[in-house]
């Protein structure tokens, strides 16, 4: 590497945001880079093979569910961490997929002279995220991932990566993997899976990842519970699991569909204090509308959703970021040549 190489900062919060950056590896692997993310199981797994700097989680939506103090303390710590990272790493380009915990890093790096590439979350089909709305005025490049957002923001580049996969689904084992995701607990999902197993309607072996949800005191036979799982172990489970039950995050949905798992989503709901807004209902409705998944809005619907999936072949889908990769590589090469 010469001194003329661009240094990239790859900024994304836990879960699907950082997974999309991993899908863009053909871009960033050719330049010196550092990840900025949250201290989750996925983030720690990433640190095994890449330079990673961690910042604290916070989100403006925490105030909407009565956690304003938690939000403010997290934001102050995050801003101090972000300032230190920008000062020490001195990136030339920040590529961010959001969300809120990345605002400090993206803004401070931009104010320090870095170029800023905003890729709004694949989780946003109909309206931009709060993070994107807040950081867009500072961005050199704005990329959205649905035609609807392209119409709202005509100055943005549109790359829709969602693709159905043909071919024979892989052989599976009688395993159901249930996951609440990387950042938030989800007692309603955990309790629904345990109750379904206890009722006898779920003959499969169950592996349950509960995150910050309190660990269940009593479990029926045939359930294995973990608070967190390394990303490599999650990949192994997806390779063997016939069924996945997950929250409505795009990272969990896409990784399950890519592995050929029959997938049921239970979106977190703002009215129940499970998330900061109802964007997971938007996501899961879009995936269901394309025939990819079943959606259980209520816990009592979970068993029927699984039964419907038993009666039809699994659907396979993935995100194909090839066009976006080509575009980003071209932009980075041009910026580097102009140095």
N, C-alpha and C positions, 0 to 999 in steps of 0.2 A: 504494500500500500504506500502511495506517495502522500505528501502533505496536501496535494490538490484534491484528494478524495473528499466527497461530501460525507459528513457524519450524520447518520439518521437517528432520530428518536422516535420509537414506535410506542405510542401511548394509547392504552386501552384498559378499561376496568375489567373486572373478572368476568368469566363466563363467555357468552357469545361474542362480546366485543373483542377480546383478545384472540379468540379462535379465528375470527376473520383475518386478523393480522397474520396468524400462522398460515392461513390459506394463501396469503400474498408473499410467501417466502421467496418465490422466484424473483421478486423485486428486491427485497432488502438484503438477501444473502450476498449480493455483489458489492455491498458497501459496508463500511464500519457502522455498527449500530448498537444501540442500547434500548432495552424495553423499559417502559415505565408502566407499572400495573399495581394492582392491589395484592395484598398478602393472602392469597387463596391457595387451595391445593393445586390448581392449575398453574398459578403464578410460581409456586415453589418448584413444581415439576419443570417449568420453563427455565428456571435458574440453574438446573442441572447442566444445561448445554449452552446457555446464552448469558450475556451480561444483563442483569435485571436490577432495577431500582424500584423499591416499593413506596407507595404513598397510602395514607389512611383513606378509608372509604367515607364518603359523605354524599348526600343527595338532597337537593332542595325539597324534594317530596317528603323527606322525613318530617318536616315541619307540619305537613298536612295530616300526618297521622299521630300528632301529639308528641313528637320527639325533637322539638326545636333545639333544646339544649344539647342533645346528642349531635345534631347537625352542626351547630355552631362550633362545638369543641373539635369535631372531626374536620371541619373546614379550616379552622385555624392551624391545626397540626398539618393538614394537607398543604396549605399555602407555604408554610415554613419549609416543609420537605421539598416541595416543588421548586422553590427559590434556590435551595441548596443544590438540587439536581441540575438545574439549568446552569448555575454558576460553575459547577464542577465538570459537567459533561460538554457544555458549549456546542449544542447540536446546530447543524446548518439547515436541516429540514426536519420538521415534525410531521409524521403521518399519524393521524388519530382517527379511531372509530368510536370515540366517546367512552364512557359517558361522563357524568358530572364530576367525578373524582379526578378527571384528566384536565379539567378547565384551567387550573392553576398552571400546570406544566405547559399546556398549549399556549396560553396567553403570555406567560412570562418569557417563553422562548421566542415568541413572535416579537415581543417588545424588545428583546435582546438582539433582534436582527435575523432570526431564523425564518425561512419560508414555512408556511403552514398549509398542509393538505388535510382538509376535512372530508372524511367519508362518513356520511350519516348512516346510522345503524340500519342494517338489513331488517331489523325489527320494526321499522317504520314504513308502512305501505301507503298510508293516506295523508299523513301530516308529519312535518319534521319534528324531531325530538327537541326538548328544551335545550339540551346541550348544543345541538346544531344551530338553533336560533340565536343562542348567546354568543357562539364563537364565530359564526359566519361572517360578521363584519370585519374580522381580522384575517380571514383565510385568503391565501393566494389561489387555492384551487378548492372548489366545492363539488363533491360527488354525491349523488343520490342513487338509490337502488330500486326505484319504481317509477313508472311512467307518470303516475299521479303526482309525485313529488317534483318530477321534471316540469310539469305544467305549472305548479305553484312557484317554482324557482327556475325560471327559464334561463338564467345565467349559469346554472349548474350543469355538469356533465352527468348523463344518465347511463348506468350500467346495471341491468337486471340480471343477476347471476343464477336465479333458480332454474334448475333443469331436472326433468324426469329422467330416470335411468332405465334402459332396456336390459334384457338379459334375465337369467335365472337367479332368483334370490339364493343366498348362501344357506347351507344346511344349518339348522338351529337346534339347541337343546331345550328341554322343558324348564326354562328359567325366565322369570320376570324380574327385570331390573327397574327399580323405582328410585328416582332422584329428585331432590328439591333444588338442585343447582348449586352454584358456587358461593353466593353471597348472602342470601336471606333464608331464614328458617321458614317452614311451611307445615305447621301442625295439621291442617285440614287434609293435606295429601297423605301425610304419614298415617294419620288415624284411619283414613279411608282404606288404605292398602292393608293395614293390620286387620281391620274389621272384615274385609273381604276374605282374607286368608282364614280368619277364625270361623267364618260362616261355612267353609267347605267349598265355596264356589271357585277357589283358585288352587288347582292341584299342583301348579308349577312351584319349584323352589324359588323363593323370593330373596333377592339381595336389595336392601333398602339403605340408601344414603340419606341421612337426615340433617346434615349441616348443623345450624344453630338451634334446631328444634330440640326440646328436651328429650332425652333418651327414654323410650318407653319402658315402664317398670315391668310389665308382663307381656310376653310374646307367645303367640301360638307356635307350634312346631313348624319347622320348614322356613323360618325367616332368619336371615343373617343381617345384622344391623351394623352400619358404620357411620361415624360422624362425617368423615371425609375420606375420599379415595384418591390416590395418585392418578393422574391422567392416563398413564399406561395401563393401570388396572381397569379404569373405566373402558378403555378401548377393548381390552380382553373380554369384559362382560358384554359389551355391545356385539362382539363377534359371535358370542354363543347364545345370547338371550333371544327367545322367540318374541317376547313382549317387552315394551318399555312404557312406563308411566312416568310422566315428567311434568314440570311446570311449563308455562308457555313461553319460555325463552327460546330464541332462534338457535342458539348454540346447541342446546339439548335436542331440539327437534331435528336439526339437520344431521347431527352426528348419529342419531338413532335411525333416521331414514336412509342415510348413506350406508349404514350397516345392514339394511334389509330387515329391521325390526318392525313388527306391528306396533304402532305407537298411539297411545292415548295421552292427550294433554289435559291437564287441569290448570287453567289459567288463574294466576293470583288476581284478587279483586280488591280494588280500592275501598269499596264499601265495607269490607270485612277487615280492613287494616292490614292487608297482606302485601300491598305494594303502594307505590307513590301515585299511581294512576292506573287506568284500565287498558294500557297498551297491549298487555298479554291477551286480552280478549280479542283485540284487533288482529294480532298475529295469528292466533289459533283459528279464528274465523277464516282468514285468508288461506291457511293451509288446508283446513277442512273443505273450503270451497273448491280447491283443486283436487279433492279426493285423496289426500295424502294421509290424513289422520282422523281419529275420532276425538271428540271434545266432551269432557265431563265438566259442565259448569257447576254441578252440585255433586257432593260426595256420593250420594245414593245412585248416581248415574254411572259410576265407574264400572260396576260389574256388567251392565248391559253393553257398555262400549266395548269391553274386552270380548264379550260373547259375539258381538257383531264382527269383530276382527277375526275371530276363529273361523268364520264362515267364508272368508275371502282371502285371496293370496296377498302377501305383503306388497307394499308399494316401496319402490326405491327412488330416492331423489337426492340431489346434491346441489351445491353451489359451484358454478363454473366461472371463476374470475379471470379467465384468460384474456378477455378484451381489456379489462381494467389493469391487469398486470402489464400488458403491452403499452398501454397509455402511460402508466406511472413510470415505467422504465424509460420511455421516451422523454418524459418531462425531467426526470432526474439527470439523465445523460445530457440534456440540453443545459440545465442549470450548472452542471459541473463543467461543461465546456466553456461556459461564459465566465467562469471564475478568473 
